[in-house]
Amino acid sequence: MKVLQQKAKAPYLSPRTMTLLNELGIECQHILKLLAQLEMTGLSRAQVEDVLGQLSAAVLHLHEHTRDLDAIIDEDLGEARSGPLK
């Protein structure tokens, strides 16, 4: 896995949520690149199978990565309502 470069911090989100959202953005970019590859003409059957395999793995990773993300975001919303985040 790549070392993530931290982007500017949002003061209203916890560091954990920012890290998860940053990783989510990176994975989404990866999926978009794979989808763009599938739109290319002239791909061999092996190339299509390779891209589809990578896409399948990326979607599974995305699914696992977003497990309970809604609860984590809700926690941040609850903390934001009760006062500033640390």
C-alpha positions as CSV (number, residue, x, y, z in Angstrom):
1,M,0.0,0.0,0.0
2,K,1.2,3.5,-0.8
3,V,2.2,6.0,1.8
4,L,-0.5,8.6,1.8
5,Q,0.4,12.3,1.7
6,Q,-1.9,14.2,4.0
7,K,-3.9,17.0,2.5
8,A,-5.0,20.1,4.3
9,K,-6.9,19.1,7.4
10,A,-10.5,20.0,7.8
11,P,-11.0,21.3,11.3
12,Y,-14.5,19.9,11.5
13,L,-13.4,16.3,10.8
14,S,-11.4,14.0,13.0
15,P,-8.0,12.9,11.8
16,R,-9.3,9.3,11.5
17,T,-12.1,10.4,9.2
18,M,-9.8,12.6,7.1
19,T,-7.4,9.6,6.7
20,L,-10.3,7.3,5.7
21,L,-11.7,9.9,3.2
22,N,-8.3,10.5,1.7
23,E,-7.8,6.7,1.2
24,L,-11.3,6.5,-0.2
25,G,-10.5,9.3,-2.7
26,I,-7.3,7.5,-3.8
27,E,-9.2,4.2,-4.4
28,C,-11.9,6.0,-6.3
29,Q,-9.3,7.6,-8.6
30,H,-7.8,4.1,-9.1
31,I,-11.2,2.8,-10.1
32,L,-11.8,5.7,-12.5
33,K,-8.5,5.0,-14.2
34,L,-9.4,1.4,-14.6
35,L,-12.8,2.3,-16.1
36,A,-11.1,4.7,-18.5
37,Q,-8.8,1.8,-19.6
38,L,-11.8,-0.3,-20.5
39,E,-13.0,2.5,-22.8
40,M,-9.9,2.3,-24.9
41,T,-10.2,0.6,-28.3
42,G,-8.0,-2.2,-29.5
43,L,-7.5,-4.0,-26.2
44,S,-6.7,-7.6,-26.4
45,R,-8.7,-10.2,-24.5
46,A,-5.9,-10.6,-22.0
47,Q,-5.8,-6.8,-21.4
48,V,-9.5,-6.7,-20.8
49,E,-9.4,-9.6,-18.4
50,D,-6.5,-8.0,-16.6
51,V,-8.3,-4.7,-16.2
52,L,-11.5,-6.4,-15.1
53,G,-9.6,-8.4,-12.6
54,Q,-8.0,-5.3,-11.2
55,L,-11.4,-3.6,-11.2
56,S,-13.0,-6.5,-9.3
57,A,-10.3,-6.3,-6.7
58,A,-10.6,-2.5,-6.4
59,V,-14.3,-2.7,-6.0
60,L,-14.0,-5.3,-3.3
61,H,-11.4,-3.1,-1.5
62,L,-13.7,-0.1,-1.8
63,H,-16.5,-2.2,-0.3
64,E,-14.4,-3.2,2.6
65,H,-12.9,0.2,3.0
66,T,-16.3,1.8,3.3
67,R,-17.7,-0.7,5.9
68,D,-19.0,1.4,8.8
69,L,-17.8,4.6,7.2
70,D,-21.3,6.0,7.6
71,A,-21.1,5.4,11.4
72,I,-17.7,7.1,11.5
73,I,-19.1,10.1,9.7
74,D,-22.1,10.2,12.0
75,E,-19.7,10.2,15.0
76,D,-18.0,13.3,13.5
77,L,-21.4,14.9,13.0
78,G,-22.4,14.2,16.6
79,E,-19.1,15.7,17.9
80,A,-19.5,18.7,15.6
81,R,-22.9,19.4,17.1
82,S,-21.7,19.1,20.6
83,G,-18.6,21.3,20.2
84,P,-15.4,21.8,18.3
85,L,-13.4,18.7,17.4
86,K,-9.9,18.1,18.8
